[in-house]
Amino acid sequence: MRRVTLGVRATTFAACTMAACAAVEDGAPDGLALDHDRDLSGGEGTIFDTTTNAFAYPLRNLSSARRDDFAVGDHLFNRAWVPAGTPSPSGDVGLGPTYNATSCSACHTRDGRGAPPEGDSPWVGMLVRLSVPGEGEHGGPLGEPSYGGQLNPVGIEGIPGEGTPRVSYTDVPGTYGDGAAFVLHRPEYRIEGLAFGPLAQGTMTSPRVAPATFGLGLLEAIDEATLAALSDPDDKDGDGISGRVNTVWDIGRGTRAVGRFGWKANEPTIRQQSAGAFLGDIGITSALFPSESCPGAQEACAKSPPGKPGGHELPERTLELITAYGLTLAVPARRDVNDTEVERGERLFYAMGCTGCHAPKLVTGHYPDIPELSRQTIRPFSDLLLHDMGEGLADGRPDHLATGSEWRTPPLWGIGLVSKVSGHERFLHDGRARGFEEAILWHDGEGKKSKEAFRTAPAADRAAMIRFLRSL
């Protein structure tokens, strides 16, 4: 089990008034006042660690009683599942029949983010969503008839995997305003060895890397009213940015709710996100998702014995502990916030309009189940809203209210530690960007104006912006 001791800084946390918690306003590079406590990305729960375990700590302000559940959830997050009928002292059986990974941490290593494979290596930390035109139950995507809503490349003994995804890249050359050249990588995807015939006509595919898992409880604790207030679906202020709330189906509550997790904000809670990942990624059924993913063409899959005859495979207590773990992972603090170059880059981030989507500061609401998440001033650099990012990044696959070119603004907190924790700097929803610069240069649609401000800026300003991002 991973250690869960905390990095400590001698700091007293002052009470936050509503005025002090309000986001700082956009301004010119030389006119923006920067918060004195902007290193506290995760509020009072912020931890201070820059090692490979920087994403793996519990909230700094978490009670001792909840730390016990965190430690058990941590253990379960890393535990590997095995197929039904396999002797297992832990009782963690029910893997498959088809799947992507055997554990949560296989994709979210050290609670970090996944990356595209190198060459023809197996896809680990990356998956492919599938759907056909039309809507499924409650307005969600309609799964492909023979393969369902997600490609599972691997099967347990006697069960074929569904197919092997591959990716190759085409160079897309470009030029900065000062004449310096850059090259983007445009991905091209294919699926080889489809076991149950070709995909249905019109099938939409969406490759996605596994996101980092820390700070999710703080995002869940943000009031729906706060997200609604940030949205501007008709662009009434005329800034070219029209963030929208995605509303999705909350299975546990049996009603529609604001989506805030997943690349298209298609999940409302960490509990549902976790249960969905158990089914889609590992093939484990639960109370929320009680049926195996065995589309009609997959007869051997349907006949495979379940891990728990007559009931779902994931014990309710296990789902509770995994959910508690996900809700209480802490956000690492920013670094070098008073560095002159970092401060200049932060001012440029505002001046270039990046905060139109990457909201720098929010305040969580009342969260009675875990009071440590309540009333926290956090700095996720995200509004959790859907934004049209243009055709270059589009997957063409709608998801509830999200169109095929819309994506949820990903939080930027901790992004400067990705190379340390995950060993790479592959960004965007499919990891196509090989660093911060490429991630910015892929922006289009609502992000085009900010992208162009970066692209045409002097090299020194571009470097300052990247220095700021590395401090997050």
C-alpha positions in Angstrom: 0.0 0.0 0.0 1.2 3.5 -0.9 2.3 5.6 2.0 -0.1 8.4 2.9 2.0 10.7 5.1 1.6 14.4 4.4 4.0 17.0 3.3 3.7 19.9 5.8 4.2 23.6 5.5 3.9 25.9 8.5 0.9 28.0 7.5 -2.3 29.2 9.2 -5.4 29.3 7.0 -7.3 32.5 7.3 -11.1 32.4 7.0 -12.2 33.2 3.5 -14.8 36.0 3.0 -16.9 36.0 -0.2 -15.2 39.1 -1.4 -11.7 37.5 -0.9 -12.9 34.3 -2.6 -14.1 36.1 -5.7 -12.0 35.4 -8.8 -9.5 38.1 -9.6 -10.6 40.0 -12.7 -9.1 39.9 -16.1 -6.6 42.7 -16.7 -3.6 43.9 -18.6 -0.3 42.1 -17.9 0.9 45.0 -15.7 -2.4 45.7 -14.0 -3.4 42.4 -12.5 -3.3 41.9 -8.8 -2.2 38.3 -7.9 -3.5 36.5 -4.8 -1.0 36.2 -2.0 -2.2 32.6 -1.2 -2.5 31.4 -4.8 -0.2 28.4 -4.1 -3.1 26.8 -2.2 -4.6 25.1 -5.2 -6.8 22.8 -3.2 -7.8 25.1 -0.3 -7.1 23.9 3.2 -6.6 20.4 1.9 -3.6 21.4 -0.3 -0.6 19.2 0.2 3.1 20.1 -0.4 4.9 17.4 -2.3 6.7 17.3 -5.6 7.7 13.7 -5.7 6.3 10.9 -7.9 3.6 10.5 -5.3 2.4 14.1 -5.5 -1.1 13.1 -6.7 -1.5 10.3 -4.1 -2.1 12.0 -0.8 -5.3 12.5 1.2 -6.6 16.0 1.8 -4.3 17.7 4.3 -7.3 18.7 6.5 -8.9 15.2 6.3 -10.0 13.8 9.7 -8.3 10.8 11.1 -11.4 8.7 10.9 -11.8 9.4 7.2 -8.1 8.7 6.6 -8.7 5.0 7.5 -11.3 4.8 4.7 -8.8 6.6 2.4 -6.1 4.0 3.1 -8.4 1.1 2.4 -9.7 2.8 -0.7 -6.1 3.4 -1.8 -5.5 -0.4 -1.4 -8.6 -1.3 -3.4 -7.7 1.2 -6.1 -4.4 -0.6 -6.7 -5.7 -4.2 -6.3 -6.0 -6.4 -9.4 -9.2 -8.3 -10.2 -9.3 -11.8 -11.5 -11.9 -13.8 -13.6 -14.7 -15.7 -11.9 -13.7 -19.1 -10.7 -10.1 -18.0 -9.9 -9.1 -18.6 -6.3 -8.7 -15.2 -4.7 -8.1 -14.6 -1.0 -9.3 -11.1 -1.4 -12.5 -12.2 -3.1 -12.0 -9.7 -6.0 -13.3 -11.9 -8.8 -15.4 -11.0 -11.8 -12.9 -9.5 -14.2 -14.2 -9.4 -17.7 -15.4 -11.2 -19.7 -13.8 -8.5 -21.8 -11.9 -5.6 -20.4 -9.2 -2.9 -20.8 -7.3 -3.2 -17.5 -7.3 -5.4 -14.3 -7.1 -2.5 -11.8 -7.9 1.2 -11.5 -4.2 2.0 -11.1 -3.3 0.2 -14.3 -4.6 3.3 -16.2 -4.3 5.9 -13.4 -0.8 5.0 -12.3 0.1 6.9 -9.1 -3.3 8.6 -9.6 -1.8 10.3 -12.7 -2.8 10.6 -16.3 -2.4 8.1 -19.1 -0.7 8.6 -22.4 -0.9 7.2 -26.0 1.1 4.0 -26.6 4.5 4.0 -28.2 4.4 2.3 -31.6 2.3 -0.9 -31.5 2.5 -1.2 -27.7 -0.7 -2.3 -25.9 -3.1 0.6 -25.0 -2.7 1.1 -21.3 -4.2 4.3 -19.8 -6.1 5.0 -23.0 -9.4 3.7 -24.4 -11.8 4.1 -27.3 -15.5 5.0 -26.8 -17.9 3.8 -29.5 -21.5 4.9 -30.5 -23.8 5.1 -33.4 -26.2 7.9 -34.4 -29.1 8.3 -32.1 -29.6 8.4 -28.4 -29.5 5.7 -25.7 -31.5 5.6 -22.5 -31.9 9.0 -20.8 -30.3 10.8 -23.8 -26.8 9.3 -23.6 -24.8 7.9 -26.5 -26.2 4.8 -28.3 -23.6 1.9 -28.1 -22.4 0.2 -31.3 -24.6 -3.0 -31.7 -21.8 -5.6 -31.7 -19.2 -3.9 -29.5 -21.2 -1.7 -27.1 -20.1 1.7 -25.8 -16.4 1.0 -25.3 -13.9 -1.1 -27.1 -12.5 -3.9 -24.8 -9.3 -5.2 -26.4 -8.7 -8.0 -24.0 -10.8 -11.1 -22.9 -10.5 -13.6 -20.2 -9.6 -17.2 -21.1 -11.9 -18.5 -23.8 -13.4 -15.0 -24.6 -12.0 -13.1 -27.5 -11.0 -9.5 -27.1 -13.0 -7.2 -29.3 -10.2 -5.7 -31.4 -6.9 -3.9 -31.2 -6.8 -0.1 -31.4 -3.9 1.5 -33.2 -2.7 5.1 -33.7 -0.4 6.8 -36.1 0.4 10.5 -36.6 0.7 13.0 -39.4 2.8 16.1 -39.1 1.0 19.4 -39.2 3.6 22.2 -39.6 3.0 25.7 -38.5 4.8 29.0 -37.7 4.9 31.3 -34.7 4.4 35.0 -35.3 8.2 35.5 -35.1 8.8 33.0 -37.8 9.9 30.1 -35.6 8.6 26.8 -36.9 6.6 24.2 -34.9 5.0 20.8 -35.8 1.8 19.4 -34.4 1.0 15.7 -34.5 -2.5 14.9 -35.9 -3.6 11.4 -34.7 -5.1 8.8 -37.1 -6.9 5.9 -35.4 -7.9 2.4 -36.6 -9.0 -0.8 -35.0 -7.5 -4.0 -36.2 -8.7 -7.6 -35.8 -12.4 -6.8 -35.0 -13.6 -10.1 -33.6 -17.3 -9.7 -34.4 -17.3 -8.1 -37.9 -17.0 -4.6 -39.0 -18.3 -1.7 -37.0 -21.8 -0.6 -37.9 -22.2 2.1 -40.5 -21.8 5.6 -39.0 -20.0 4.4 -35.9 -18.3 7.2 -34.0 -15.1 6.6 -32.2 -13.5 8.7 -29.4 -10.0 7.8 -28.1 -9.3 9.2 -24.7 -6.5 9.0 -22.2 -7.1 8.4 -18.5 -7.2 11.7 -16.6 -5.5 12.3 -13.3 -7.8 11.5 -10.3 -6.8 14.0 -7.6 -9.0 16.9 -6.5 -12.2 15.3 -7.7 -14.0 15.7 -4.4 -13.5 19.4 -4.5 -15.0 19.6 -8.0 -18.0 17.6 -6.9 -18.5 20.0 -4.0 -19.0 23.0 -6.3 -22.6 24.0 -6.3 -24.6 23.5 -9.5 -25.6 27.1 -9.2 -22.0 28.2 -9.4 -21.4 26.3 -12.6 -24.7 27.7 -14.1 -23.5 31.2 -13.2 -20.3 30.6 -15.1 -22.1 29.4 -18.2 -22.9 31.7 -21.1 -24.5 29.5 -23.7 -25.6 32.4 -26.0 -22.4 34.4 -25.5 -24.3 37.3 -24.2 -21.1 39.1 -23.2 -19.8 38.9 -26.8 -16.3 37.5 -25.8 -16.6 34.5 -28.2 -16.7 32.0 -25.3 -20.0 30.3 -24.6 -19.5 27.7 -22.0 -22.4 25.3 -21.4 -23.4 23.0 -18.7 -23.9 19.3 -19.7 -26.9 17.7 -18.0 -26.7 13.9 -17.7 -28.6 11.1 -15.9 -27.8 10.5 -12.3 -28.5 6.8 -11.8 -28.5 6.8 -8.0 -30.9 9.7 -7.7 -33.0 8.8 -10.8 -32.9 12.3 -12.2 -31.0 14.6 -14.4 -28.0 16.4 -12.9 -25.1 18.6 -13.9 -22.3 16.6 -15.5 -18.8 17.6 -14.2 -16.5 14.5 -14.7 -15.1 12.9 -17.8 -13.8 14.5 -20.9 -17.2 15.6 -22.0 -18.6 16.2 -18.5 -20.8 13.1 -18.9 -20.8 11.9 -15.3 -22.4 13.7 -12.4 -20.7 12.1 -9.4 -17.5 10.3 -8.5 -19.6 7.3 -7.4 -21.2 7.0 -10.8 -17.9 7.7 -12.6 -16.2 4.9 -10.5 -18.9 2.4 -11.1 -19.0 3.2 -14.8 -15.2 2.7 -15.0 -15.5 -0.7 -13.2 -17.9 -1.9 -15.8 -16.4 -0.3 -18.9 -12.7 -0.8 -18.1 -12.6 -3.9 -15.9 -15.9 -5.7 -16.7 -17.1 -5.5 -13.1 -20.9 -5.1 -12.5 -22.3 -3.0 -9.6 -25.6 -1.8 -8.2 -25.4 1.1 -10.6 -24.4 -1.0 -13.6 -25.7 -4.5 -12.9 -25.4 -6.0 -16.4 -22.3 -7.2 -18.2 -21.3 -5.5 -21.4 -22.0 -8.5 -23.8 -23.7 -7.2 -26.9 -25.8 -9.6 -28.9 -23.0 -10.8 -31.3 -20.8 -11.8 -28.4 -22.3 -15.2 -27.4 -19.3 -16.5 -25.5 -19.2 -13.3 -23.4 -22.9 -13.7 -22.5 -22.4 -17.3 -21.5 -19.4 -16.6 -19.2 -20.2 -17.2 -15.5 -20.5 -14.0 -13.5 -18.2 -13.4 -10.5 -21.2 -13.4 -8.2 -24.1 -15.6 -9.4 -27.5 -13.9 -9.0 -26.0 -10.5 -8.1 -23.6 -7.8 -9.1 -19.9 -8.4 -8.7 -18.7 -5.2 -6.9 -19.5 -5.2 -3.2 -21.3 -2.1 -2.2 -18.7 -1.4 0.5 -15.9 -1.6 -2.0 -17.7 1.0 -4.2 -18.1 3.2 -1.1 -14.4 3.0 -0.3 -13.2 3.6 -3.8 -15.6 6.5 -4.0 -14.3 7.9 -0.7 -10.8 7.6 -1.9 -11.6 9.4 -5.1 -13.3 12.2 -3.2 -10.5 12.8 -0.8 -7.4 12.8 -2.9 -5.6 16.1 -2.4 -4.4 18.7 -4.8 -0.6 19.5 -4.8 0.4 23.1 -4.1 1.7 25.4 -6.8 5.4 26.1 -6.8 7.5 29.2 -7.4 4.5 31.5 -7.3 6.7 34.5 -6.4 9.2 33.9 -9.2 9.3 36.9 -11.5 9.0 34.9 -14.7 6.1 32.8 -13.2 4.2 36.0 -12.2 4.7 37.5 -15.7 3.4 34.3 -17.3 0.4 34.3 -15.0 -0.4 37.9 -16.0 -0.1 36.9 -19.7 -2.4 33.9 -19.1 -5.1 36.4 -18.0 -4.3 39.0 -20.7 -4.5 36.4 -23.5 -8.0 35.5 -22.3 -7.2 31.9 -21.2 -9.3 32.4 -18.0 -12.5 32.6 -20.2 -12.5 28.8 -19.9 -9.8 28.0 -17.3 -11.5 29.8 -14.4 -8.7 30.3 -11.9 -10.6 30.3 -8.7 -13.9 28.8 -7.4 -15.5 28.3 -4.0 -17.0 24.9 -3.1 -20.4 24.7 -1.5 -21.7 22.8 1.5 -20.8 19.1 1.3 -22.1 17.4 4.5 -20.8 13.9 3.8 -17.2 15.2 3.8 -17.2 18.6 5.6 -13.5 19.0 4.7 -14.6 19.7 1.1 -17.0 22.4 2.2 -16.5 26.2 1.6 -13.0 25.8 0.2 -11.4 28.4 -2.1 -9.8 26.3 -4.8 -7.8 27.1 -7.9 -8.6 24.4 -10.5 -8.2 26.6 -13.6 -11.4 25.1 -15.0 -15.1 26.1 -15.2 -16.1 22.4 -15.8 -18.2 23.6 -18.7 -18.4 22.4 -22.3 -16.7 24.5 -24.9 -16.5 24.1 -28.7 -12.8 23.5 -29.4 -13.1 23.5 -33.2 -12.9 20.7 -35.8 -9.2 20.0 -35.2 -10.0 18.5 -31.8 -13.5 17.2 -32.6 -14.3 13.5 -32.1 -17.7 13.9 -33.8 -19.3 12.0 -31.0 -22.2 13.6 -29.0 -22.6 12.8 -25.4 -25.8 14.0 -23.7 -25.8 17.7 -24.5 -22.1 17.8 -25.6 -21.7 18.0 -29.3 -19.0 16.3 -31.3 -16.7 19.3 -31.0 -17.3 20.2 -27.4 -15.1 19.2 -24.5 -15.2 20.0 -20.8 -12.4 22.4 -19.7 -9.8 20.1 -18.0 -8.5 21.4 -14.7 -4.9 22.6 -14.9 -4.0 22.2 -11.3 -1.1 19.9 -10.9 -0.3 19.9 -14.6 3.3 21.0 -13.9 3.9 17.8 -12.0 2.6 15.4 -14.7 6.1 14.7 -16.0 7.3 13.8 -12.5 4.3 11.6 -11.6 3.4 10.1 -15.0 6.8 10.3 -16.8 5.4 12.2 -19.8 3.9 15.4 -21.0 1.2 14.2 -23.3 -1.8 16.5 -23.1 -5.4 17.0 -24.4 -8.1 14.4 -24.4 -6.2 11.9 -26.6 -2.7 12.8 -25.5 -1.8 14.1 -29.0 0.0 17.2 -27.6 3.7 16.6 -26.8 4.0 19.4 -24.3 2.4 22.6 -23.2 3.1 24.5 -26.4 1.4 21.9 -28.6 -1.6 21.7 -26.3 -2.2 25.5 -26.6 -1.6 25.4 -30.4 -4.3 22.8 -30.9 -6.9 25.2 -29.4 -9.5 26.4 -31.9 -13.2 27.4 -31.8 -13.8 29.2 -28.6 -10.1 28.9 -27.8 -8.8 30.3 -31.1 -8.4 33.9 -29.9 -6.3 32.9 -27.0 -4.3 30.4 -29.1 -3.5 33.1 -31.6 -2.5 35.5 -28.9 0.0 32.9 -27.8 1.2 32.0 -31.3 1.9 35.5 -32.3 3.5 36.6 -29.0 7.2 37.2 -28.7 9.2 34.1 -27.8 10.0 35.5 -24.3 6.3 35.9 -23.6 5.6 32.3 -24.8 8.3 31.0 -22.5 6.9 33.0 -19.5 3.5 31.5 -20.2 4.9 28.0 -20.2 6.9 28.7 -17.0 3.6 29.7 -15.3 1.9 26.5 -16.4 4.8 24.5 -15.0 4.2 26.1 -11.7 0.6 24.8 -11.4 
